Amino acid sequence: MTAASIRRIAHLDMDAFYASVELLRYPQLRGLPVVIGGGRRKVDEAIRNLPAGGTLADIPVEAFPLLKDYAGRGVITTATYPARQFGVGSAMGLMKAAKLCPQALILPVDFDEYRKYSRRFKQVITEITPVMEDRGVDEVYIDFTEVPGGQREGGRVLARLIQRSILEATGLTCSIGIAPNKLLAKMASEFDKPKGISVVFESDLQTRIWPLPCRKVNGIGPKADEKLQRLGIRTIGELAARERDWLVQNFGKATGAWMHEVAWGRDDRPVVTESEPVSMSRETTFDRDLQAVRDRAELGAIFTHLCEKVAEDLQRKGYVGKTIGIKLRYDDFKIATRDQTIESFTADAKTIRQTAGRCLKRVPLERPLRLLGVRVGALVRADSAEASQPAPAATARSRAAEGLATTASLF
């Protein structure tokens, strides 16, 4: 950073990304309430009655399925802004959403298409500003500090260039927040959605940040916010007014100290251009509740498939892991997780299946299940020195024997 440079960090968030990608394919749905969710089909055959020589844009609006007619266990991945006005939002059950906005149209999820557009807009960004941190399919952090135009109008000039370039390359819009750090930039990107650019300086902390509810801080979740409200703290400003020692006393040393820092807008995290994944996982929500005993064969097949897919992901991306875990969601929406760390790193489907099977033995399976997931953590590169270290011989033999004994797991 040069002497004249002021740290300028941007958070770029695509506007209703999945829905916006679908509207590129179905422009006739613009301005209408649309939800994306349900089955992960690439093609919704119910709306592909195209006339000869027709395109997707020629499908009449009345041919699209309505949310009120949906029956199933799916959840909303995203929704267009007209649908959001009815209280419909991401992660909401489709059946619940149907009560709020029965007239909404429903489209299936197509992750392959979304990943394709994700790669496109990120390529546009890196051609303009090389220091970019990938934070998921639809958001990134960008370091504007030393980029030409990154200081002009606090970063607004460069943000406009990026917005325009993404729109020209993909047809999609985004919102950008620019601030002295990641913490404030992420909050700022929400200020003027959609298509917004919001610039925040250190001097704006009291007027623009402190009036916001504490939940706007990335990292303060529902439980922490509930406790803060019980203690009479509703806004970030009220949080900043509390002494550091008081926060440590009520929330613990690490969390309390962190809350004090973020309330005062402090965040020194760099924009990281390359980061290693912490874990990889696969999970599925069932179309109907499944019982461990009654549906053992079906659950067993699903469980094996998830383990195989996680193994494929690891092998394709060149990673191995040694902490293997499971996730269950019951019919009452309560979640149970268990994991086990094995002696040596692996990306082998059979080893993952055996270890995850042992984890299953440590959770209650009397209640019906809605969701099943498998995760492999503590990842390292498959070609690293750490990954190549052999397991202790005696322990490896005992683990192998245990694996053989538990191959026929609960399902």
Helices and strands as residue ranges (DSSP letters): E 9-14, H 17-25, G 27-29, E 34-37, G 45-47, G 56-58, G 61-63, G 67-69, E 76-79, H 81-84, H 94-100, E 105-107, H 111-128, E 132-134, E 139-143, G 152-155, H 156-170, E 174-179, H 182-188, E 197-199, G 202-204, I 205-209, G 214-216, H 222-230, H 236-240, H 244-251, H 253-263, E 279-290, H 296-317, E 319-330, E 335-346, H 349-360, E 369-377, E 380-381, H 393-405
